[in-house]
Amino acid sequence: MSTLKVPVNPRDHRRGGSNARVTLVEYGDYQCPYCAAAQPVVRSLEDRYGEALSVVFRHFPLVEVHPFAATAAEAAEYAGDHGLFWEMHDLVFANQHRLSVQLLFAIAGTLRLSQIGLRDSITRTLHAEKIQSDFIGGVRSGVNGTPSFFVNGRRHEGAFTVPELAASIHAAMDVLAPVR
């Protein structure tokens, strides 16, 4: 079983309990239809486990097949600079069927982000190092497609359905449970 080679760190975008018992790391691509299908599953798990679950998203843009994936990752990182990573993340996936540069600018406007700032971020690829670092960390961890999930550092080998991911989360919680 593969393990997460790059531990969760302050550079990661994290949502959920700061002292969560379980951390779910997703390597994803904003243009991947399977990643978009996984988002309601992840949100359902966040609702179910509340503060016991922390979710981390790492970029794994498959640029050979998804030409807007890296640009969308850049836009998400730009939003993250302004404390709005998860808002951009959620809106990109919610509108993935029409993903384009124009959509990213429209979302930026909705979030009241500077469109000039976003343009500069995209043009100058200001967050390329972070995106590439996420990608390389994924490759080192055995990621070869998206979405890929890790539960407390261990690769989730099952489907990305609520029952299968919940089973992995429960197994991680059982490992942490005190022995009686």
Residue frames as qw, qx, qy, qz and C-alpha x, y, z in Angstrom:
[[0.000, 0.890, 0.457, 0.000, 0.00, 0.00, 0.00],
 [0.390, 0.513, -0.020, 0.764, 1.30, 3.45, -0.92],
 [0.383, -0.676, -0.409, 0.480, 1.89, 6.07, 1.71],
 [0.146, 0.977, 0.102, 0.121, 1.92, 9.84, 1.58],
 [0.757, 0.107, -0.126, 0.633, 5.56, 10.85, 1.06],
 [0.127, 0.359, -0.119, 0.917, 5.04, 14.56, 1.76],
 [0.181, -0.458, -0.753, 0.436, 3.34, 15.07, 5.13],
 [0.032, -0.871, -0.416, -0.260, 0.54, 17.59, 5.45],
 [0.490, -0.154, -0.161, 0.843, 2.17, 20.94, 6.12],
 [0.026, 0.640, 0.303, -0.705, 1.34, 24.65, 6.46],
 [0.072, 0.272, -0.497, -0.821, 1.50, 25.17, 2.67],
 [0.029, -0.297, -0.921, -0.251, -1.47, 22.85, 2.22],
 [0.426, -0.238, -0.103, -0.867, -5.04, 24.07, 1.92],
 [0.190, -0.136, -0.932, 0.276, -6.92, 22.47, 4.78],
 [0.494, -0.337, -0.135, -0.790, -10.59, 22.50, 5.70],
 [0.784, -0.339, -0.506, -0.120, -12.12, 20.99, 8.81],
 [0.687, -0.724, -0.049, 0.020, -11.01, 20.36, 12.35],
 [0.198, 0.821, -0.492, 0.210, -7.60, 21.73, 13.27],
 [0.292, -0.426, 0.817, -0.257, -7.20, 18.83, 15.73],
 [0.849, 0.152, -0.179, -0.473, -8.98, 16.28, 13.56],
 [0.745, -0.297, 0.597, -0.027, -8.42, 12.60, 14.23],
 [0.706, 0.246, 0.579, 0.324, -8.35, 11.86, 10.51],
 [0.103, 0.664, -0.259, -0.694, -6.91, 13.78, 7.58],
 [0.726, 0.453, 0.509, 0.099, -8.16, 13.04, 4.07],
 [0.115, -0.577, 0.400, 0.703, -5.73, 14.22, 1.39],
 [0.713, 0.564, 0.414, -0.036, -7.00, 14.44, -2.17],
 [0.256, -0.321, 0.505, 0.759, -4.78, 14.80, -5.21],
 [0.462, 0.643, 0.593, -0.147, -7.03, 16.32, -7.83],
 [0.243, 0.040, 0.481, 0.841, -7.31, 18.04, -11.18],
 [0.276, 0.408, 0.316, -0.811, -9.89, 20.80, -11.69],
 [0.511, 0.335, -0.399, -0.684, -10.78, 19.57, -15.17],
 [0.133, 0.070, -0.988, -0.030, -11.07, 15.87, -14.25],
 [0.593, -0.305, -0.330, -0.668, -14.72, 14.76, -14.35],
 [0.719, -0.255, -0.632, 0.140, -14.03, 12.10, -11.71],
 [0.295, -0.034, -0.438, 0.848, -12.66, 14.76, -9.37],
 [0.341, -0.199, -0.071, -0.916, -15.82, 16.80, -9.88],
 [0.731, -0.275, -0.521, -0.346, -17.90, 13.70, -9.13],
 [0.613, -0.136, -0.625, 0.464, -15.87, 13.14, -5.94],
 [0.033, 0.310, -0.240, 0.919, -16.58, 16.62, -4.53],
 [0.641, -0.416, -0.113, -0.635, -20.12, 15.88, -3.25],
 [0.864, -0.171, -0.456, 0.126, -18.72, 12.71, -1.66],
 [0.464, 0.133, -0.419, 0.769, -16.00, 14.67, 0.14],
 [0.253, -0.371, 0.095, -0.889, -18.53, 17.29, 1.29],
 [0.800, -0.351, -0.324, -0.365, -20.81, 14.55, 2.58],
 [0.774, -0.099, -0.469, 0.413, -17.92, 13.09, 4.58],
 [0.181, 0.270, -0.291, 0.900, -17.08, 16.55, 5.94],
 [0.533, -0.404, -0.075, -0.739, -20.69, 16.94, 7.07],
 [0.870, -0.243, -0.415, -0.106, -20.75, 13.45, 8.58],
 [0.769, -0.126, -0.381, 0.498, -17.48, 13.67, 10.54],
 [0.208, -0.967, -0.107, -0.102, -17.38, 17.39, 11.34],
 [0.130, -0.892, 0.420, -0.102, -14.37, 18.42, 13.41],
 [0.811, -0.297, 0.497, 0.084, -13.07, 14.83, 13.47],
 [0.754, 0.346, 0.403, 0.386, -12.10, 15.13, 9.78],
 [0.057, -0.754, 0.232, 0.612, -9.68, 17.46, 8.09],
 [0.765, 0.516, 0.354, 0.152, -9.59, 17.65, 4.28],
 [0.248, -0.628, 0.387, 0.628, -6.54, 18.70, 2.26],
 [0.744, 0.634, 0.212, -0.024, -6.54, 19.33, -1.49],
 [0.394, -0.527, 0.493, 0.569, -3.32, 19.04, -3.48],
 [0.544, 0.666, -0.173, -0.480, -2.96, 19.85, -7.16],
 [0.549, -0.134, 0.767, 0.304, -2.32, 17.10, -9.67],
 [0.521, 0.646, -0.010, -0.558, -3.12, 18.76, -13.02],
 [0.682, 0.087, 0.660, 0.303, -3.02, 16.29, -15.89],
 [0.148, 0.685, -0.128, -0.702, -2.17, 18.95, -18.44],
 [0.091, -0.158, 0.824, 0.536, -1.75, 16.55, -21.36],
 [0.047, -0.420, -0.868, -0.259, -5.47, 15.74, -21.29],
 [0.166, -0.835, -0.502, 0.152, -6.89, 18.73, -19.37],
 [0.459, 0.450, 0.062, 0.764, -5.65, 22.00, -20.90],
 [0.214, -0.752, -0.026, -0.623, -7.33, 24.24, -18.27],
 [0.803, -0.447, -0.370, 0.135, -6.27, 22.23, -15.20],
 [0.591, -0.074, -0.216, 0.774, -3.04, 24.12, -14.47],
 [0.017, -0.415, -0.104, -0.904, -4.70, 27.50, -15.06],
 [0.617, -0.596, -0.327, -0.396, -7.51, 26.57, -12.70],
 [0.773, -0.336, -0.337, 0.419, -4.94, 25.46, -10.10],
 [0.356, 0.169, -0.082, 0.916, -3.20, 28.83, -10.49],
 [0.305, -0.535, -0.218, -0.757, -6.53, 30.61, -10.00],
 [0.753, -0.535, -0.379, -0.063, -7.26, 28.56, -6.86],
 [0.671, -0.176, -0.257, 0.673, -3.83, 29.41, -5.45],
 [0.097, 0.359, 0.047, 0.927, -4.37, 33.09, -6.24],
 [0.548, -0.595, -0.286, -0.513, -7.68, 32.93, -4.39],
 [0.806, -0.363, -0.380, 0.273, -5.86, 31.17, -1.57],
 [0.421, 0.179, -0.193, 0.868, -3.53, 34.16, -1.26],
 [0.247, -0.341, -0.001, -0.907, -6.67, 36.08, -0.29],
 [0.290, -0.045, 0.773, -0.563, -8.13, 33.47, 2.05],
 [0.701, 0.302, 0.114, -0.636, -10.60, 32.22, -0.56],
 [0.043, 0.313, -0.908, -0.274, -9.03, 28.97, -1.77],
 [0.230, 0.220, 0.937, -0.141, -11.96, 26.75, -0.83],
 [0.422, 0.636, 0.302, -0.571, -14.51, 29.16, -2.28],
 [0.347, 0.599, -0.516, -0.504, -12.68, 29.16, -5.65],
 [0.071, -0.178, 0.980, 0.062, -12.15, 25.39, -5.41],
 [0.360, 0.372, 0.791, -0.328, -15.85, 24.71, -4.85],
 [0.448, 0.695, 0.105, -0.553, -17.02, 27.11, -7.56],
 [0.205, 0.510, -0.712, -0.437, -14.60, 25.73, -10.16],
 [0.100, 0.020, 0.994, 0.028, -15.81, 22.19, -9.54],
 [0.373, 0.515, 0.610, -0.473, -19.46, 23.30, -9.47],
 [0.480, 0.765, -0.011, -0.430, -18.98, 24.89, -12.91],
 [0.467, -0.374, 0.700, 0.390, -16.47, 22.43, -14.33],
 [0.597, 0.472, 0.635, 0.132, -18.68, 21.64, -17.33],
 [0.377, 0.889, 0.162, 0.204, -17.87, 25.14, -18.65],
 [0.612, -0.603, 0.135, 0.493, -14.32, 25.52, -17.35],
 [0.559, 0.640, 0.137, 0.510, -12.43, 28.21, -19.22],
 [0.386, 0.031, -0.221, 0.895, -10.25, 31.22, -18.51],
 [0.247, -0.434, -0.206, -0.842, -13.38, 33.37, -18.79],
 [0.708, -0.518, -0.448, -0.173, -15.09, 31.29, -16.11],
 [0.658, -0.220, -0.380, 0.612, -12.11, 31.70, -13.77],
 [0.125, 0.180, -0.050, 0.974, -12.30, 35.47, -14.18],
 [0.484, -0.486, -0.354, -0.636, -16.06, 35.40, -13.59],
 [0.748, -0.446, -0.467, 0.153, -15.57, 33.40, -10.39],
 [0.472, -0.036, -0.258, 0.842, -12.85, 35.82, -9.30],
 [0.148, -0.364, -0.134, -0.910, -15.33, 38.66, -9.81],
 [0.667, -0.502, -0.447, -0.321, -17.96, 36.82, -7.79],
 [0.750, -0.380, -0.360, 0.403, -15.41, 36.42, -4.98],
 [0.068, -0.998, -0.006, -0.009, -14.44, 40.11, -5.30],
 [0.724, -0.319, 0.296, 0.536, -10.89, 39.21, -6.24],
 [0.101, 0.748, -0.286, -0.590, -8.85, 41.52, -8.43],
 [0.865, 0.447, 0.229, 0.003, -9.12, 40.36, -12.02],
 [0.352, 0.840, -0.393, 0.127, -5.89, 42.20, -12.79],
 [0.389, -0.574, 0.695, -0.189, -4.23, 40.28, -9.96],
 [0.849, 0.094, 0.510, -0.105, -5.62, 37.02, -11.29],
 [0.701, 0.710, -0.064, 0.018, -4.45, 37.86, -14.80],
 [0.091, 0.799, -0.574, 0.158, -0.94, 38.55, -13.48],
 [0.622, -0.352, 0.674, -0.190, -0.94, 35.35, -11.44],
 [0.872, 0.324, 0.365, -0.048, -1.98, 33.27, -14.47],
 [0.561, 0.807, -0.172, 0.072, 0.31, 35.06, -16.95],
 [0.078, 0.742, -0.615, 0.256, 3.35, 34.94, -14.71],
 [0.838, -0.122, -0.531, -0.023, 2.47, 31.51, -13.24],
 [0.142, -0.691, 0.436, -0.559, 3.17, 32.90, -9.78],
 [0.724, -0.358, 0.457, -0.373, 2.15, 29.67, -8.05],
 [0.789, 0.386, -0.453, -0.153, 3.80, 27.21, -10.44],
 [0.206, 0.420, -0.808, 0.358, 6.30, 26.09, -7.79],
 [0.490, -0.108, 0.616, -0.607, 3.52, 25.18, -5.31],
 [0.847, 0.278, 0.006, -0.452, 1.47, 23.40, -7.97],
 [0.646, 0.474, -0.597, 0.020, 4.53, 21.51, -9.23],
 [0.054, -0.374, 0.796, -0.473, 5.52, 20.64, -5.67],
 [0.720, 0.023, 0.415, -0.556, 2.06, 19.15, -5.05],
 [0.839, 0.406, -0.236, -0.275, 2.32, 17.20, -8.30],
 [0.435, 0.490, -0.727, 0.204, 5.80, 15.82, -7.55],
 [0.325, -0.263, 0.723, -0.550, 4.71, 14.89, -4.04],
 [0.834, 0.167, 0.192, -0.489, 1.82, 12.99, -5.57],
 [0.743, 0.467, -0.474, -0.072, 4.09, 11.14, -8.00],
 [0.141, 0.445, -0.790, 0.397, 6.43, 10.24, -5.11],
 [0.497, -0.092, 0.628, -0.592, 3.39, 8.93, -3.21],
 [0.275, 0.098, 0.940, 0.176, 2.30, 6.69, -6.10],
 [0.446, 0.625, 0.339, -0.543, -0.43, 8.91, -7.55],
 [0.261, -0.070, 0.715, 0.644, -0.97, 8.14, -11.22],
 [0.105, -0.483, -0.650, -0.578, -4.49, 9.43, -11.73],
 [0.142, -0.043, 0.362, -0.920, -7.14, 11.62, -10.20],
 [0.331, -0.788, 0.309, -0.417, -8.76, 11.73, -7.82],
 [0.681, 0.065, -0.662, 0.305, -6.40, 9.91, -5.46],
 [0.522, -0.737, 0.027, -0.428, -7.06, 9.87, -1.73],
 [0.476, 0.186, -0.714, 0.479, -4.91, 9.26, 1.32],
 [0.624, -0.678, -0.203, -0.330, -6.42, 8.66, 4.76],
 [0.599, -0.753, 0.271, 0.035, -4.01, 9.51, 7.57],
 [0.085, -0.710, 0.642, 0.276, -1.15, 9.06, 5.15],
 [0.442, -0.035, 0.883, 0.153, -2.23, 5.73, 3.68],
 [0.236, 0.111, -0.571, -0.778, -3.48, 5.40, 0.13],
 [0.649, 0.230, 0.484, -0.540, -7.20, 4.69, -0.15],
 [0.135, -0.168, 0.864, 0.454, -7.38, 1.84, -2.65],
 [0.292, 0.485, 0.818, -0.102, -11.16, 1.62, -3.00],
 [0.166, 0.646, 0.502, 0.551, -13.68, 3.63, -4.95],
 [0.088, 0.049, -0.253, 0.962, -14.36, 7.24, -4.05],
 [0.440, -0.538, -0.552, -0.460, -17.87, 6.57, -2.79],
 [0.420, -0.637, 0.261, -0.592, -19.20, 7.62, 0.60],
 [0.936, -0.322, 0.036, -0.141, -19.34, 4.02, 1.93],
 [0.885, 0.185, -0.165, 0.394, -15.81, 3.11, 0.80],
 [0.256, 0.576, -0.298, 0.717, -14.12, 6.34, 1.91],
 [0.582, -0.603, 0.157, -0.523, -16.08, 6.24, 5.18],
 [0.977, -0.175, -0.102, 0.064, -14.80, 2.69, 5.76],
 [0.661, 0.342, -0.258, 0.616, -11.22, 3.93, 5.33],
 [0.128, -0.636, 0.221, -0.728, -11.91, 6.84, 7.69],
 [0.816, -0.474, 0.038, -0.329, -13.42, 4.47, 10.29],
 [0.929, 0.036, -0.204, 0.307, -10.44, 2.13, 9.97],
 [0.377, 0.486, -0.290, 0.733, -8.11, 5.09, 10.63],
 [0.441, -0.605, 0.163, -0.643, -10.19, 6.10, 13.64],
 [0.947, -0.283, -0.115, -0.095, -10.09, 2.54, 14.96],
 [0.740, 0.256, -0.314, 0.536, -6.29, 2.59, 14.79],
 [0.091, 0.496, -0.282, 0.816, -6.32, 5.72, 16.93],
 [0.689, -0.551, -0.169, -0.439, -8.87, 4.39, 19.45],
 [0.218, -0.577, 0.699, -0.362, -7.48, 3.56, 22.86],
 [0.540, 0.028, -0.839, -0.063, -7.08, -0.15, 23.58],
 [0.592, -0.441, 0.241, -0.630, -9.43, -1.39, 26.31]]
